[in-house]
Amino acid sequence: MTPRGTARSSLIASAIDLIAVRGVNAVGVDAIADQAGTTKRTLYLHFPGKDALVAEALTVRSAGWHDQLTAAVSARAADPEGQLLAVFDLLSESASTPDYRGCMFVNAAADLPDPGHPARPIASLHKQRLLAFIALRTAALGVRDPDALARQLKVLTEGAVATALVDPGPQPALDARAAAVVLIAAARENSSAPITKGTS
């Protein structure tokens, strides 16, 4: 059995592991409790139900994922462009693993069509944080419209993740990286071009 005082964290960790592999709908509270080494009664002492546990599991996973992403890109590059491109390098490596299952947050949102489910805003916030992560670095590039570039790069990351889920392997992320290089270069070129105003 799980030691006293660690049941909550064990339940969250077990929920994260099981949801990542099976999806939200295929995982019941019995399976989560069993993997956590506790009981369903203990689960309900810590959470009012499965929905609340799923929301907390996604919250914890999101925080850890963003911490890991920041550390990983910082270890690979010191400059903002290098860090942006490192995101795609990380994606290509992740998509090359045999247990790759795409984005846990997209998968959870697909499993939970009800917009009122407590986990839905967690998935949305995760993606907003990813956009903010990218935008922080596009802002440091000195381009004319860093927010537009950030949105475009995010679309590339999402596309690479989704494509690799259906067609596993590193190629989708490598293709997205090549497109990102072109987008960044074009944004820099547009920023250096003089702004011309029409005459009335």
C-alpha angles and dihedrals in degrees: 000000000000113000116257113269095028099071095098095052091044091052091050093047091048092048090052093050095046097043091049091056104033106020129243100284096048094054120081131193091253092060092047093049092047094051091046090053093238139096135268088244090058090049091056091048089062101034131031090225148326093288092059092046092050091050092050092046091053091047092054093043092049093053092049093045093053092047090051093047093051092048093045097051091043090054091053101044140010098201124075096241091049090050092049092051090045088065089066092045089055091048092052091052093046092048090053093064118099093234096053111141104168123241116348091207096051089046091050092049090051089052091050110053092166106098088205094063109116092232095058096075089047090058090047092049090051090058092045089054090051090053090049090050090054094041092054088061098040088053088058092055093073094231123154097246109023094166093058091048090050092053091048093050091048090054088053092052092048091048092050092050094048094044093050090052090061097032105029120213142072098281099090091054092045090052090048090050091053089050090049091055089054093047094050092047091049092049090052092047092051091049092054094048116097116254111241122201124208121235122241 
